[in-house]
């Protein structure tokens, strides 16, 4: 069975919920490249994740969002697996 980014995203959203967070897929209507998941954590903290599988890179549109969001002080991560995303969340909690 082929490994899909979507599967990691969905598994991560469930895991985040089990840890008291929400990992929502938000869409910037009419624009390409918004990151896959916006993670709302206790205490008003937020981070964003752009899921990829090994061998894939972020697109120029995604790189632009990452640059904008990080300039605004938000943390952006590019996990290459569910386990990497889980480790990021666990380290931030």
C-alpha positions in Angstrom: 0.0 0.0 0.0 1.3 3.4 -1.0 2.3 5.8 1.8 0.2 9.0 1.5 0.7 12.4 3.1 -3.0 12.5 3.7 -2.8 9.4 5.9 -0.2 10.9 8.1 -2.2 14.1 8.4 -5.4 12.3 9.4 -3.5 10.1 11.9 -1.8 13.2 13.3 -5.1 15.1 13.7 -6.5 12.1 15.7 -3.4 12.0 17.9 -3.4 15.8 18.5 -7.0 15.5 19.6 -6.0 12.8 22.1 -3.5 15.2 23.5 -6.0 18.0 24.0 -5.2 19.9 20.8 -6.9 20.5 17.5 -5.1 20.0 14.2 -7.4 21.5 11.6 -7.1 21.7 7.9 -7.7 25.3 7.0 -8.0 26.7 3.5 -7.0 30.2 2.4 -9.7 30.4 -0.2 -8.6 31.2 -3.7 -4.9 30.8 -2.8 -2.6 27.8 -3.3 -0.1 26.5 -0.8 -1.5 27.1 2.7 0.0 24.6 5.1 -1.7 21.2 5.7 -2.6 21.6 9.4 -2.9 24.4 11.8 -2.4 23.0 15.3 -4.1 24.8 18.2 -2.6 23.9 21.5 -3.5 24.7 25.1 -2.4 28.1 26.3 -3.2 29.8 23.0 -0.2 28.4 21.2 -0.3 27.5 17.5 2.0 25.8 15.1 1.6 24.8 11.4 2.6 21.7 9.7 3.1 20.9 6.0 3.2 17.1 5.7 5.5 15.6 3.0 6.7 12.2 2.1 10.4 11.4 1.6 11.5 12.8 -1.7 8.9 15.6 -1.9 9.8 19.2 -1.2 7.6 22.2 -0.3 6.3 24.2 -3.3 7.1 27.9 -3.9 3.6 28.7 -2.7 4.1 26.8 0.5 7.6 28.3 1.0 6.0 31.8 0.7 3.4 31.0 3.4 6.1 29.6 5.7 8.2 32.7 5.2 5.2 35.0 6.0 4.0 32.9 9.0 7.5 32.6 10.5 8.0 36.4 10.1 4.8 36.8 12.1 6.4 34.6 14.8 4.6 31.3 14.1 6.4 28.0 14.1 6.1 26.0 10.9 7.3 22.4 10.5 7.6 20.0 7.6 7.2 16.5 9.1 8.0 13.6 6.7 6.0 11.1 8.7 3.3 10.7 11.4 6.0 9.9 13.9 8.0 13.1 13.1 4.8 15.2 13.6 4.0 13.4 16.8 7.5 14.1 18.1 7.1 17.8 17.3 3.7 18.0 19.1 5.0 16.1 22.1 8.1 18.4 22.4 5.9 21.5 22.3 3.5 20.2 24.9 
